[in-house]
Amino acid sequence: PEINQRITSAYKRINIMTTRIWSSRCLEPNARLQLYNALVINTLLYACETWTMTEQQLQRLEVFHNRCLRRLKGVSLSDHVSTEQLHAMAPITVPIAVWIRRAQLRWLGHLVRREDDYPPKCIMFAHYMQHAGRRPRGRPPASQQQNLDRLVKELERPGGAIHRVIDVALKFGVIFKDLQGRTLQHRRQISWASVAMNRVLWSRVVELGAMLGQV
């Protein structure tokens, strides 16, 4: 029901933009994309930082997103343009999965930098309590904690976003430090939490990690 409500609200935005923006010849493609991101994407993905989704739910959002992009870029289904080609066409766009990963990683970095008694931080990192009684058959639904663990493991793995960003920084002589003044480049094992303490470094890790991560 939540997905249906979000798509319906986003459709209303699209219908308003169809008569006033899509058909306008005064706007550049990049300006149309910025309006689409501000009006439609923000409506569709509001508060997605705390979402835990199934692949079916994500696919529904991707289908809606691709349909909107085809209208924005003037591509019809009869043109036989694949999704990868659609995103690569100017102006360049990214899938909904990238938007969600980016928002969740930014929110995670924000929570790490906040004080320990900050209520959203306490809730986000608290262990989820098991339901009393007999567990229903089948695999239990993934929790938000498991979703975050999956995201940060992708960042920390060898060749992941954290190590790639630091390698590039070393190549250009840029030195990043955490709040305790420790140089991150000289540490053998770099944790995502220490990287998140540095806002500038974390922003670069988020952008790369959102593109490389898997949902």
N, CA and C of each residue as an Amber inpcrd file, in Angstrom:
protein
   645
   0.8140000  -1.2310000   0.0000000   0.0000000   0.0000000   0.0000000
   0.8430000   1.2770000   0.0000000   1.9420000   1.2550000   0.7290000
   2.8060000   2.4360000   0.7740000   3.4050000   2.7320000  -0.5940000
   3.8370000   1.6710000  -1.2930000   4.3990000   1.8560000  -2.6270000
   3.3430000   2.4120000  -3.5750000   2.1260000   1.8900000  -3.4900000
   1.0430000   2.3900000  -4.3430000   0.7750000   3.8680000  -4.0880000
   0.7700000   4.2500000  -2.8190000   0.5140000   5.6470000  -2.4750000
   1.6310000   6.5520000  -2.9900000   2.8720000   6.1030000  -2.8550000
   3.9900000   6.9180000  -3.3290000   3.9360000   7.1040000  -4.8470000
   3.6780000   6.0150000  -5.5740000   3.6250000   6.1010000  -7.0350000
   2.4610000   6.9760000  -7.4780000   1.3260000   6.8590000  -6.8030000
   0.1810000   7.7000000  -7.1440000   0.4900000   9.1760000  -6.9510000
   1.1290000   9.5170000  -5.8240000   1.4890000  10.9090000  -5.5660000
   2.4970000  11.4210000  -6.5930000   3.4600000  10.5690000  -6.9450000
   4.4560000  10.9750000  -7.9380000   3.8240000  11.1440000  -9.3180000
   2.8380000  10.3050000  -9.6410000   2.1280000  10.4360000 -10.9190000
   1.4200000  11.7880000 -11.0170000   0.8580000  12.2360000  -9.9050000
   0.1900000  13.5410000  -9.9150000   1.1910000  14.6500000 -10.2490000
   2.3940000  14.5360000  -9.7030000   3.4350000  15.5120000 -10.0240000
   3.7990000  15.4630000 -11.4970000   3.8880000  14.2480000 -12.0220000
   4.2360000  14.0880000 -13.4350000   3.1710000  14.6990000 -14.3310000
   1.8980000  14.4810000 -14.0060000   0.8250000  15.0270000 -14.8290000
   0.8400000  16.5520000 -14.8350000   1.1630000  17.1590000 -13.6910000
   1.2710000  18.6170000 -13.6610000   2.4360000  19.0920000 -14.5210000
   3.5590000  18.3610000 -14.4510000   4.7530000  18.7500000 -15.1990000
   4.5970000  18.5100000 -16.6950000   3.7020000  17.5920000 -17.0720000
   3.5420000  17.2760000 -18.4960000   3.0690000  18.4850000 -19.2790000
   2.0960000  19.2100000 -18.7350000   1.5390000  20.3570000 -19.4610000
   2.3780000  21.6210000 -19.3070000   3.0900000  21.7550000 -18.2130000
   3.7940000  23.0050000 -17.9390000   5.3060000  22.9360000 -18.1740000
   5.8650000  21.7340000 -18.1230000   7.3250000  21.6210000 -18.2030000
   7.7580000  20.7680000 -19.3750000   7.2290000  19.5330000 -19.4800000
   7.7050000  18.6390000 -20.5430000   7.4810000  19.2390000 -21.9290000
   6.3180000  19.8910000 -22.1050000   6.0100000  20.4490000 -23.4290000
   6.6310000  21.8190000 -23.6630000   7.2820000  22.3750000 -22.6530000
   7.9100000  23.6920000 -22.8030000   9.2080000  23.5720000 -23.5940000
   9.4120000  24.4830000 -24.5210000  10.6250000  24.4990000 -25.3290000
  11.6680000  25.4730000 -24.7800000  11.3330000  26.1190000 -23.6960000
  12.2610000  27.1050000 -23.1230000  13.2380000  26.4840000 -22.1420000
  12.9350000  25.2840000 -21.6290000  13.7720000  24.6660000 -20.6220000
  14.7960000  23.7320000 -21.2460000  16.0200000  23.7850000 -20.7300000
  17.0650000  22.8680000 -21.1580000  16.8190000  21.4900000 -20.5340000
  17.3540000  20.4220000 -21.1370000  17.1610000  19.0760000 -20.5690000
  17.6510000  18.9570000 -19.1330000  18.7890000  19.5900000 -18.8090000
  19.2970000  19.5120000 -17.4390000  18.3470000  20.1910000 -16.4540000
  17.7270000  21.2900000 -16.8700000  16.7700000  21.9680000 -16.0040000
  15.5350000  21.1030000 -15.7760000  15.0890000  20.4080000 -16.8030000
  13.9500000  19.5060000 -16.6400000  14.2900000  18.3710000 -15.6770000
  15.5180000  17.8590000 -15.7840000  15.9270000  16.7760000 -14.8910000
  15.9890000  17.2570000 -13.4470000  16.4830000  18.4590000 -13.2200000
  16.5410000  18.9880000 -11.8630000  15.1500000  19.1540000 -11.2690000
  14.2040000  19.6040000 -12.0820000  12.8240000  19.7220000 -11.6150000
  12.2210000  18.3460000 -11.3310000  12.5380000  17.3890000 -12.1850000
  12.0470000  16.0210000 -11.9750000  12.5910000  15.4500000 -10.6660000
  13.8820000  15.6550000 -10.4250000  14.4760000  15.1460000  -9.1840000
  13.8640000  15.8210000  -7.9620000  13.6260000  17.1270000  -8.0570000
  13.1160000  17.8690000  -6.9040000  11.6480000  17.5650000  -6.6160000
  10.8370000  17.4210000  -7.6640000   9.3960000  17.2760000  -7.4760000
   8.9400000  15.8230000  -7.4360000   9.4730000  15.0030000  -8.3160000
   8.9830000  13.6290000  -8.4510000   9.7780000  12.6650000  -7.5760000
  11.1110000  12.6840000  -7.7040000  11.9370000  11.7460000  -6.9450000
  11.7780000  11.9750000  -5.4420000  11.7650000  13.2300000  -5.0150000
  11.6130000  13.4990000  -3.5910000  10.2480000  13.0630000  -3.0610000
   9.2290000  13.1550000  -3.8900000   7.9140000  12.6550000  -3.4910000
   7.8950000  11.1390000  -3.4270000   8.5430000  10.5060000  -4.3820000
   8.5480000   9.0470000  -4.4660000   9.3710000   8.4140000  -3.3440000
  10.4900000   9.0340000  -2.9880000  11.4420000   8.4150000  -2.0640000
  11.5390000   9.1440000  -0.7280000  10.5240000   9.8580000  -0.3500000
  10.5750000  10.5920000   0.9150000  10.7810000   9.6210000   2.0750000
  11.7770000   9.9160000   2.9240000  12.1040000   9.0970000   4.1020000
  12.5680000   7.6970000   3.7350000  13.1700000   7.5360000   2.5430000
  13.6690000   6.2120000   2.1370000  14.9080000   5.7980000   2.9220000
  15.4480000   6.6830000   3.7690000  16.6150000   6.3410000   4.5720000
  16.3620000   5.1470000   5.4850000  15.1290000   4.9320000   5.8690000
  14.7920000   3.8590000   6.8220000  14.0650000   2.7020000   6.1520000
  14.0630000   2.6630000   4.8400000  13.3300000   1.5960000   4.1570000
  14.1140000   0.2880000   4.1720000  13.3780000  -0.8140000   4.2450000
  13.8990000  -2.1490000   3.9790000  12.9630000  -2.7790000   2.9600000
  13.4530000  -2.9650000   1.7380000  12.5760000  -3.3070000   0.6230000
  12.8510000  -4.7020000   0.1000000  11.8330000  -5.2770000  -0.5120000
  12.0100000  -6.5090000  -1.2740000  12.3590000  -6.1560000  -2.7170000
  12.8330000  -7.1410000  -3.4490000  13.1880000  -6.8990000  -4.8410000
  11.9600000  -6.5430000  -5.6730000  10.8110000  -7.1200000  -5.3450000
   9.5870000  -6.7970000  -6.0720000   9.1920000  -5.3370000  -5.8700000
   9.3170000  -4.8500000  -4.6430000   8.9830000  -3.4510000  -4.3740000
   9.9500000  -2.5140000  -5.0910000  11.2300000  -2.8580000  -5.0510000
  12.2180000  -2.0350000  -5.7460000  11.9680000  -2.0380000  -7.2520000
  11.5940000  -3.1820000  -7.7940000  11.3370000  -3.2700000  -9.2250000
  10.1620000  -2.3880000  -9.6310000   9.1430000  -2.2970000  -8.8110000
   7.9940000  -1.4370000  -9.1220000   8.4200000   0.0270000  -9.2050000
   9.2810000   0.4380000  -8.2720000   9.7760000   1.8120000  -8.2990000
  10.6610000   2.0530000  -9.5150000  11.4730000   1.0670000  -9.8710000
  12.3460000   1.2050000 -11.0440000  11.5250000   1.3340000 -12.3250000
  10.4490000   0.5580000 -12.4240000   9.5920000   0.6210000 -13.6260000
   8.9670000   2.0080000 -13.7490000   8.4680000   2.5260000 -12.6490000
   7.8850000   3.8700000 -12.6790000   8.9510000   4.9140000 -13.0460000
  10.1230000   4.8060000 -12.4630000  11.2160000   5.7480000 -12.7350000
  11.6070000   5.7140000 -14.2110000  11.7580000   4.5270000 -14.7620000
  12.1460000   4.4080000 -16.1780000  11.0630000   4.9590000 -17.1040000
   9.8050000   4.7530000 -16.7310000   8.7050000   5.2820000 -17.5390000
   8.7390000   6.8090000 -17.5670000   9.0380000   7.3980000 -16.4130000
   9.1280000   8.8590000 -16.3470000  10.3250000   9.3700000 -17.1450000
  11.4540000   8.6580000 -17.0620000  12.6460000   9.0980000 -17.7900000
  12.4480000   9.0050000 -19.2960000  11.7110000   8.0110000 -19.7390000
  11.4370000   7.9190000 -21.1740000  10.6160000   9.1170000 -21.6520000
   9.6850000   9.5460000 -20.8360000   8.9080000  10.7240000 -21.1820000
   9.7860000  11.9770000 -21.1440000  10.6680000  12.0480000 -20.1510000
  11.5380000  13.2120000 -20.0080000  12.5220000  13.3120000 -21.1670000
  13.0680000  12.1780000 -21.5990000  14.0880000  12.1700000 -22.6450000
  13.5120000  11.9640000 -24.0360000  12.2050000  11.8330000 -24.1350000
  11.5800000  11.6880000 -25.4490000  11.8310000  10.3490000 -26.0970000
  11.8550000   9.2880000 -25.3110000  12.1140000   7.9400000 -25.8290000
  10.8560000   7.1040000 -25.6260000  10.4070000   6.4300000 -26.6720000
   9.2340000   5.5690000 -26.5860000   9.6630000   4.1090000 -26.5750000
   8.7450000   3.2290000 -26.2200000   9.0590000   1.8020000 -26.1850000
   9.3710000   1.2550000 -27.5690000   8.8020000   1.8720000 -28.5940000
   9.0670000   1.4070000 -29.9650000  10.4950000   1.7000000 -30.4100000
  11.2190000   2.5480000 -29.6690000  12.6110000   2.8320000 -30.0130000
  13.5560000   1.7160000 -29.5930000  13.0680000   0.7790000 -28.7800000
  13.8640000  -0.3770000 -28.3240000  15.1690000   0.0730000 -27.6630000
  15.0550000   1.0000000 -26.7240000  16.2000000   1.4850000 -25.9630000
  16.2270000   0.7640000 -24.6180000  17.3400000   0.1250000 -24.2980000
  17.4540000  -0.6060000 -23.0400000  17.5440000   0.3720000 -21.8640000
  17.3990000  -0.1710000 -20.6650000  17.4760000   0.6730000 -19.4730000
  18.8540000   1.2890000 -19.3190000  19.9070000   0.5100000 -19.5970000
  21.2630000   1.0440000 -19.4960000  21.4730000   2.1830000 -20.4910000
  20.9840000   2.0100000 -21.7020000  21.1120000   3.0690000 -22.7040000
  20.2860000   4.2890000 -22.3260000  19.1350000   4.0520000 -21.7080000
  18.2840000   5.1670000 -21.2930000  18.9940000   6.0430000 -20.2620000
  19.6170000   5.4260000 -19.2760000  20.3260000   6.1930000 -18.2500000
  21.5620000   6.8930000 -18.8190000  22.1710000   6.3030000 -19.8440000
  23.3870000   6.8930000 -20.4160000  23.0850000   8.0720000 -21.3470000
  21.8410000   8.1880000 -21.7960000  21.4710000   9.3060000 -22.6560000
  21.4640000  10.6100000 -21.8730000  21.8490000  11.6940000 -22.5360000
  21.8590000  13.0090000 -21.8910000  20.4200000  13.4860000 -21.6390000
  20.1840000  14.0410000 -20.4610000  21.0840000  14.1420000 -19.2970000
  21.2050000  12.8060000 -18.5760000  22.4130000  12.4930000 -18.1080000
  22.6990000  11.1980000 -17.4970000  21.9150000  11.0460000 -16.1960000
  21.3270000   9.8820000 -16.0110000  20.5200000   9.5830000 -14.8240000
  21.0010000   8.2810000 -14.1930000  20.4650000   7.9560000 -13.0260000
  20.8310000   6.7360000 -12.2970000  19.5570000   6.0170000 -11.8810000
  19.6440000   4.7030000 -11.6220000  18.4640000   3.9550000 -11.1720000
  18.0000000   4.3880000  -9.7860000  16.7820000   3.9810000  -9.4460000
  16.2240000   4.2810000  -8.1350000  17.0520000   3.6350000  -7.0300000
  17.6050000   2.4490000  -7.2820000  18.4180000   1.7780000  -6.2700000
  19.5910000   2.6410000  -5.8370000  20.1680000   3.3920000  -6.7540000
  21.2830000   4.2780000  -6.4180000  20.7980000   5.4170000  -5.5300000
  19.6350000   5.9780000  -5.8370000  19.0610000   7.0340000  -5.0100000
  18.8550000   6.5510000  -3.5760000  18.3230000   5.3430000  -3.4230000
  18.0350000   4.8180000  -2.0940000  19.3180000   4.5440000  -1.3290000
  20.2920000   3.8960000  -1.9670000  21.5710000   3.6330000  -1.2940000
  22.2490000   4.9260000  -0.8770000  22.2190000   5.9140000  -1.7550000
  22.8540000   7.1950000  -1.4460000  22.2100000   7.8530000  -0.2270000
  20.8760000   7.8520000  -0.1810000  20.1760000   8.4590000   0.9480000
  20.4470000   7.7080000   2.2390000  20.4700000   6.3720000   2.1840000
  20.6960000   5.5920000   3.3890000  22.1100000   5.7630000   3.9190000
  23.0910000   5.8280000   3.0360000  24.4770000   6.0110000   3.4780000
  24.6900000   7.4120000   4.0470000  24.0740000   8.4150000   3.4430000
  24.1860000   9.7700000   3.9950000  23.5740000   9.8390000   5.3880000
  22.4110000   9.2360000   5.5460000  21.7410000   9.2450000   6.8470000
  22.5600000   8.4790000   7.8850000  23.1730000   7.3760000   7.4640000
  24.0000000   6.5950000   8.3730000  25.2080000   7.4000000   8.8410000
  25.8580000   8.1160000   7.9240000  26.9750000   8.9660000   8.3220000
  26.5520000  10.0810000   9.2550000  25.3690000  10.6340000   9.0090000
  24.8580000  11.6900000   9.8910000  24.6360000  11.1660000  11.3050000
  24.0860000   9.9640000  11.4270000  23.8420000   9.3990000  12.7490000
  25.1390000   9.1070000  13.4870000  26.1550000   8.6280000  12.7640000
  27.4290000   8.3150000  13.4110000  28.0580000   9.5740000  14.0070000
  27.8950000  10.6890000  13.3240000  28.5100000  11.9340000  13.8000000
  27.7150000  12.5960000  14.9280000  26.4840000  12.1470000  15.1610000
  25.6910000  12.7310000  16.2390000  26.0720000  12.1290000  17.5850000
  25.6200000  12.7730000  18.6700000  25.9090000  12.2800000  20.0050000
  25.1930000  10.9530000  20.2500000  25.7340000  10.1850000  21.1890000
  25.2230000   8.8350000  21.4220000  23.7960000   8.8140000  21.9540000
  23.3530000   9.8700000  22.6350000  22.0000000   9.8830000  23.1750000
  20.9790000  10.4870000  22.2180000  21.3720000  10.7070000  20.9730000
  20.4470000  11.2210000  19.9620000  19.4080000  10.1380000  19.6680000
  18.1100000  10.3830000  19.8800000  17.0910000   9.3230000  19.7790000
  17.1070000   8.5480000  18.4660000  17.1490000   9.1920000  17.2790000
  17.1980000   8.3780000  16.0620000  18.4110000   7.4600000  15.9950000
  19.5370000   7.9020000  16.5640000  20.7350000   7.0560000  16.5810000
  20.5240000   5.8450000  17.4820000  19.9100000   6.0570000  18.6280000
  19.6330000   4.9410000  19.5310000  18.6980000   3.9330000  18.8810000
  17.6940000   4.4290000  18.1720000  16.7330000   3.5360000  17.5290000
  17.3680000   2.7910000  16.3650000  18.1620000   3.4980000  15.5560000
  18.7390000   2.9000000  14.3570000  19.7140000   1.7800000  14.6930000
  20.5010000   1.9590000  15.7380000  21.5330000   0.9880000  16.0490000
  21.1260000   0.0130000  17.1520000  19.8860000   0.0940000  17.6110000
  19.4170000  -0.8400000  18.6310000  19.1640000  -2.2060000  18.0000000
  19.3380000  -3.2510000  18.7910000  19.0390000  -4.6030000  18.3040000
  17.5310000  -4.7920000  18.2520000  17.0950000  -5.3940000  17.1770000
  15.6580000  -5.6070000  17.0300000  15.2220000  -6.7810000  17.8990000
  14.1550000  -6.5550000  18.6400000  13.6550000  -7.5840000  19.5420000
  12.8690000  -8.6250000  18.7530000  13.0270000  -9.8720000  19.1680000
  12.3170000 -10.9630000  18.5170000  10.8630000 -10.9810000  18.9760000
   9.9890000 -11.3350000  18.0630000   8.5800000 -11.4410000  18.4100000
   8.3500000 -12.6590000  19.3140000   7.4910000 -12.4950000  20.2930000
   7.1840000 -13.6010000  21.1940000   6.3410000 -14.6390000  20.4610000
   6.4410000 -15.8790000  20.9420000   5.6630000 -16.9360000  20.3300000
   6.4310000 -17.6510000  19.2370000   5.7530000 -18.5310000  18.5570000
   6.3740000 -19.3290000  17.5120000   6.5850000 -18.5120000  16.2590000
   7.7920000 -18.6270000  15.6880000   8.1010000 -17.8770000  14.4860000
   7.3750000 -18.4870000  13.2900000   6.7770000 -17.6720000  12.4230000
   6.0850000 -18.2120000  11.2540000   7.0600000 -18.8830000  10.2960000
   6.5080000 -19.7240000   9.4480000   7.3350000 -20.4590000   8.4900000
   7.9590000 -19.5080000   7.4820000   9.0850000 -19.9520000   6.9380000
   9.7630000 -19.1650000   5.9160000  10.8250000 -18.2560000   6.5070000
  11.5990000 -17.6680000   5.6070000  12.6620000 -16.7720000   6.0390000
  12.0630000 -15.4880000   6.6000000  12.5340000 -15.0280000   7.7700000
  11.9910000 -13.7770000   8.3200000  12.3770000 -12.5920000   7.4520000
  11.5610000 -11.5490000   7.4260000  11.8760000 -10.3720000   6.6140000
  13.1440000  -9.6890000   7.1150000  13.8940000  -9.1320000   6.1950000
  15.1360000  -8.4440000   6.5490000  14.8280000  -7.2030000   7.3730000
  15.6510000  -6.9540000   8.3680000  15.4930000  -5.7780000   9.2060000
  16.3330000  -4.6390000   8.6500000  16.0930000  -3.4450000   9.1760000
  16.8770000  -2.2940000   8.7580000  18.3370000  -2.4630000   9.1520000
  18.5860000  -3.1090000  10.2940000  19.9620000  -3.3410000  10.7290000
  20.6960000  -4.2350000   9.7410000  20.0440000  -5.2820000   9.2540000
  20.6670000  -6.1620000   8.2720000  20.9160000  -5.4280000   6.9670000
  20.0100000  -4.5620000   6.5990000  20.1870000  -3.7890000   5.3780000
  21.4000000  -2.8710000   5.4790000  21.5660000  -2.2040000   6.6320000
  22.7190000  -1.3310000   6.8320000  24.0160000  -2.1320000   6.8750000
  23.9900000  -3.2960000   7.5180000  25.1850000  -4.1350000   7.5610000
  25.6240000  -4.5230000   6.1600000  24.6580000  -4.8060000   5.3030000
  24.9720000  -5.1840000   3.9270000  25.6160000  -4.0210000   3.1840000
  25.1200000  -2.8210000   3.4260000  25.6620000  -1.6440000   2.7510000
  27.1000000  -1.3540000   3.1740000  27.3550000  -1.3750000   4.4840000
  28.6870000  -1.0110000   4.9620000  29.7190000  -2.0920000   4.6500000
  29.2990000  -3.3500000   4.5670000  30.2400000  -4.4020000   4.1860000
  30.7210000  -4.2020000   2.7510000  29.8330000  -3.7240000   1.8860000
  30.2390000  -3.4240000   0.5190000  31.2540000  -2.2890000   0.4860000
  31.1080000  -1.3330000   1.4010000  32.0460000  -0.2110000   1.4430000
  33.4080000  -0.6370000   1.9600000  33.4400000  -1.5310000   2.9570000
  34.6810000  -1.8990000   3.6300000  35.4640000  -2.9860000   2.9240000
  34.8580000  -3.7170000   2.0220000  35.5530000  -4.8440000   1.4000000
  36.7470000  -4.3570000   0.5960000  37.7690000  -5.2130000   0.4020000
  38.9140000  -4.8210000  -0.4410000  38.4590000  -4.4350000  -1.8470000
  38.8760000  -3.2880000  -2.2890000  38.4210000  -2.7900000  -3.5790000
  37.0990000  -2.0710000  -3.5210000  36.5410000  -1.9060000  -2.3060000
  35.2840000  -1.1990000  -2.1550000  35.4610000   0.3030000  -2.2410000
  34.3600000   1.0010000  -2.0080000  34.3640000   2.4570000  -2.1980000
  35.3330000   3.1570000  -1.2570000  35.4250000   2.6970000  -0.0070000
  36.3060000   3.3660000   0.9520000  37.7560000   3.3000000   0.5010000
  38.2100000   2.1210000   0.1310000  39.6050000   1.9640000  -0.2690000
  39.8880000   2.6630000  -1.5970000  38.9310000   2.6770000  -2.4830000
  39.1360000   3.3690000  -3.7560000  39.2870000   4.8680000  -3.5590000
  38.4250000   5.4390000  -2.7180000  38.4950000   6.8840000  -2.4830000
  39.8010000   7.2540000  -1.7910000  40.2190000   6.4590000  -0.8140000
  41.4640000   6.7630000  -0.1080000  42.6660000   6.5880000  -1.0260000
  42.6460000   5.5900000  -1.8970000  43.7450000   5.4160000  -2.8470000
  43.8820000   6.6290000  -3.7670000  42.7630000   7.1440000  -4.2360000
  42.8040000   8.3410000  -5.0900000  43.3110000   9.5360000  -4.2970000
  42.8780000   9.6540000  -3.0420000  43.3400000  10.7580000  -2.2030000
  44.8390000  10.6930000  -1.9820000  45.3630000   9.4960000  -1.7430000
  46.8020000   9.3390000  -1.5650000  47.5670000   9.7300000  -2.8180000
  46.9960000   9.3810000  -3.9660000  47.6680000   9.6910000  -5.2230000
  47.8170000  11.1930000  -5.4190000  46.8530000  11.9560000  -4.9420000
  46.9110000  13.4100000  -5.0840000  47.4320000  14.0990000  -3.8200000
  47.9160000  13.3110000  -2.8640000  48.4990000  13.8940000  -1.6610000
  47.5010000  14.4620000  -0.6820000  46.2500000  14.0130000  -0.7250000
  45.2300000  14.4940000   0.2080000  45.2310000  13.6020000   1.4450000
  45.2320000  14.2080000   2.6230000  45.2570000  13.4680000   3.8800000
  43.9490000  13.6970000   4.6190000  43.2630000  12.6090000   4.9320000
  42.0230000  12.6830000   5.6920000  42.2710000  12.1710000   7.1070000
  41.6440000  12.8140000   8.0730000  41.7570000  12.4110000   9.4650000
  40.3680000  12.2970000  10.0740000  40.2730000  11.4370000  11.0990000
  39.0080000  11.3460000  11.8130000  38.9880000  12.3800000  12.9370000
  37.9590000  12.3190000  13.7810000  37.8240000  13.3290000  14.8300000
  38.9380000  13.2580000  15.8590000  39.5680000  12.0770000  16.0290000
  40.6580000  11.9330000  16.9650000  42.0100000  12.3390000  16.3810000
  41.9980000  12.7910000  15.1240000  43.2250000  13.2390000  14.4970000
  44.0710000  12.1340000  13.9020000  43.5450000  10.9090000  13.8600000
  44.3150000   9.8040000  13.2920000  44.2110000   9.8290000  11.7750000
  45.3350000   9.6100000  11.1170000  45.3580000   9.6040000   9.6600000
  44.7550000   8.3090000   9.1430000  43.7120000   8.4210000   8.3690000
  43.0010000   7.2190000   7.9140000  43.8140000   6.4100000   6.9240000
  44.6540000   7.0850000   6.1260000  45.3980000   6.3700000   5.1010000
  46.4080000   5.3930000   5.6840000  46.8990000   5.6580000   6.8930000
  47.9550000   4.8410000   7.4650000  47.4210000   3.6880000   8.3030000
  46.1360000   3.5340000   8.3760000  45.5450000   2.4550000   9.1580000
  45.3040000   1.2510000   8.2610000  45.7060000   0.0810000   8.7290000
  45.5460000  -1.1210000   7.9130000  44.0760000  -1.5100000   7.7700000
  43.3650000  -1.4560000   8.8670000  41.9540000  -1.8000000   8.8360000
  41.1420000  -0.5250000   9.0590000  40.4670000  -0.1090000   8.0260000
  39.6950000   1.1310000   8.0650000  38.2280000   0.7790000   8.2330000
  37.6240000   1.2440000   9.2940000  36.2070000   0.9820000   9.5350000
  35.3780000   2.1000000   8.9200000  34.1690000   1.7410000   8.5140000
  33.2960000   2.7440000   7.8950000  32.9190000   3.8300000   8.9010000
  32.8380000   3.4840000  10.1960000  32.4590000   4.4740000  11.2000000
  33.5140000   5.5690000  11.3310000  34.8040000   5.1910000  11.2720000
  35.8600000   6.1990000  11.3530000  35.8640000   7.0850000  10.1170000
  35.5400000   6.5010000   8.9710000  35.4630000   7.2970000   7.7410000
  34.2670000   8.2390000   7.7950000  33.1410000   7.7710000   8.3390000
  31.9370000   8.5990000   8.4070000  32.1240000   9.8120000   9.2980000
  33.0710000   9.7570000  10.2170000  33.3490000  10.9050000  11.0720000
  33.8770000  12.0920000  10.2730000  34.4860000  11.8240000   9.1390000
  34.9870000  12.8830000   8.2690000  33.9380000  13.1590000   7.2040000
  33.2640000  14.2930000   7.2950000  32.1290000  14.5850000   6.4250000
  32.5290000  14.6370000   4.9450000  33.6730000  15.2530000   4.6490000
  34.1070000  15.3880000   3.2540000  34.4470000  14.0310000   2.6590000
  35.1960000  13.2300000   3.4050000  35.5690000  11.9030000   2.9220000
  34.3390000  11.0180000   2.7600000  33.4170000  11.0810000   3.7260000
  32.2220000  10.2390000   3.6640000  31.3410000  10.5950000   2.4700000
  31.2650000  11.8850000   2.1250000  30.4410000  12.2810000   0.9820000
  30.9640000  11.6560000  -0.3070000  32.2680000  11.5510000  -0.4520000
  32.8380000  10.9240000  -1.6510000  32.6470000   9.4120000  -1.6440000
  32.7530000   8.8170000  -0.4610000  32.5090000   7.3830000  -0.3470000
  31.0570000   7.0560000  -0.6660000  30.1390000   7.9070000  -0.2190000
  28.7160000   7.6740000  -0.4670000  28.4170000   7.7100000  -1.9590000
  28.9380000   8.6920000  -2.6510000  28.6560000   8.8100000  -4.0880000
  29.1630000   7.5900000  -4.8560000  30.3810000   7.1480000  -4.5240000
  30.9290000   5.9620000  -5.2110000  30.2620000   4.6890000  -4.7370000
  30.0310000   4.5780000  -3.4310000  29.4110000   3.3650000  -2.8970000
  27.9900000   3.1620000  -3.3770000  27.2580000   4.2520000  -3.5960000
  25.8880000   4.1280000  -4.1000000  25.8740000   3.5460000  -5.5200000
  26.8880000   3.9010000  -6.2990000  26.9570000   3.3910000  -7.6730000
  27.4490000   1.9430000  -7.7230000  28.3320000   1.5650000  -6.7850000
  28.9290000   0.2310000  -6.8180000  28.1670000  -0.7900000  -6.0100000
  27.3560000  -0.3440000  -5.0320000  26.7060000  -1.2500000  -4.1010000
  25.6500000  -2.1160000  -4.7540000  25.2810000  -3.1480000  -4.0270000
  24.2320000  -4.0600000  -4.4760000  23.1170000  -4.0450000  -3.4530000
  21.8900000  -4.1020000  -3.9470000  20.7190000  -4.1550000  -3.0650000
  20.0820000  -5.5360000  -3.1880000
